[in-house]
Amino acid sequence: MTAIPQPAATAGNMDWFVHDRFGMFIHWGLYAAAARHEWIKHIEEIPDDIYDKYFQHFDPDLFAPEEWARMAREAGMKYLVITSKHHEGFCLWDSAHTEYKATNTPCGKDLLKPVVEAFRAEGLRVGFYYSLIDWHHPEFTIDPMHSMRNHPDAKKWNETRDMAKYREYMREQVRELLTQFGDIDIIWFDFSYPNAELNGLKGKGHEDWGSEELLQLVRELRPGIIVDNRLDLPPEKADIHTPEQFQPHAWVTVNGKPVHWETCQTFSGSWGYHRDEATWKSPEQLIRMLVNTVSCGGNLLMNVGPTARGLFDDRATAAIKVYADWMALHSRAIYGCTQSEFTPPPDCRYTQNGDRLYLHIFAWPFKHLHLPGLAGKVAYAQLLNDASEVRIFDDAANKQEWMHPDALTLELPVQQPNCVVPVVELFLK
Ligand code: GLC
C-alpha cells in the first residue's frame, strides 16, 4: 500500500476542483477560420495585414453556446476553460481596451458572455484562458515566438514598442474578465518562455508580464480563484500545475513535492479547429486518458476547437459522446476519486473514494483477476455498468489452484461488458 500524496495548501479554492476532476477546454478565435492550428500566424509568419482577412470574415452564424454547454454537461464535464484571448491577440469579449474583438467582426457581438451564461445554466463552473502572448498588440515586443520574429525590421520595430503599456493593457483586460462575468473560478495564463532566444530576440518571463502585480490583482479581484503555473513565478504561487500533450503516470511533483495538477489534452493534434489534421484519438484512448489522470490524483481538461461557423464539428461531437456514454454509467468512479493506496493488477487502474475502490480494466482477462493486497479487505463487488455481482474468491483456507496466496480473486464474465473501459466497484470492509 502507498500513501496518497497530499499537496500543500495554496490560495485557490481547490475542494470543488479536486472533486470534479473533468473539464472542457475550448480554443476558439480567428484561427478557427484558418482551420489549420491556433499557431498558424506564427507557423506561417503571417503579417497582420494578411491575417486580417480572418477578422474581416469571422461570422460564426451557427454559434449556439447552449448546445456546447449541453454536450459538456452530458459528457460529465464539470467546468469550462475558454480562450478569452489566444496568442493572436483577438478578444472574444467586448473589451473596452481594444478594437481587435468579436464585436467588430461581421459577427458583431460579444461571444464570451453567452458562453459563460450557457455553461452556468448547465451547472458548470467557468474559467478563462488568457494569453500573455499577443502577436497583434502594437506595444508587444517582437520575440522568438512572435509571428514577425524573422522580419528584418523586428529589432527596429522593438525600439518604439513599450511593454509597460502592454502590461497595463493586460491588467485592464484581466480586470474586465474578472469583474464583468460574475464569479470566475479559474484563470489560465499561457505562457512564459524566459530562456528562449532567437537572433538576439529574447524570450519573456515574469518581469515582462509583470506577473507578481498581475497575480496580486487576480487575488484581490477573486480571492478563491484557481491560477495556473505559467506566469513564470515560484511554483508555490500557482494553485495548479498543467502538463499538456503527454500522460503523467504518477502524481505530479514540483521540486519533489506533490502538487494539484490538471493535464490538458486535445482530441486531435491541434487546440484550435484544424480541418485536415487526422490524429483523432480512439474511444479507448479518450477514456483511458481520463482514468489514467484521476488514478494519479489529477484533473483532465479536454479540449474542443469549434469551427468558424460556431459549431463543434462531427469529429468533436463524436468524441464528446464517447465521454457521455461512459460517464453516464461510470462517473462515480471519477468524481470525488483520487489515487488509490492499493496497487492494481497489470492492465488495470484504481481510482478510490474512501471505502469505494474502482478497478478500471483496460485489457479484459479470461475469467479471473487477482488483486494484490486486498485479501480479506473487500465485502462486495459489482460491475459498475449494470450493478451485476462479481463473485469474490477470498477464503485463505480454501485457495483454489487458480487463486493467488496473498490476493483476492474476482471471477469475471468471459465476455467484456459493452463499455469502452469496464469498471468493477469494490466495497471495502
Ligand atoms: C500550448 C499551445 C497553446 C495552447 C496551450 C494550451 O501553450 O502553444 O496554443 O493554448 O498549450 O495548454
Boltz pocket constraint, residues with backbone or C-beta under 6 A from the ligand:
constraints:
  - pocket:
      binder: B
      contacts: [[A, 27], [A, 38], [A, 39], [A, 190], [A, 191], [A, 244], [A, 264], [A, 271]]
      max_distance: 6.0
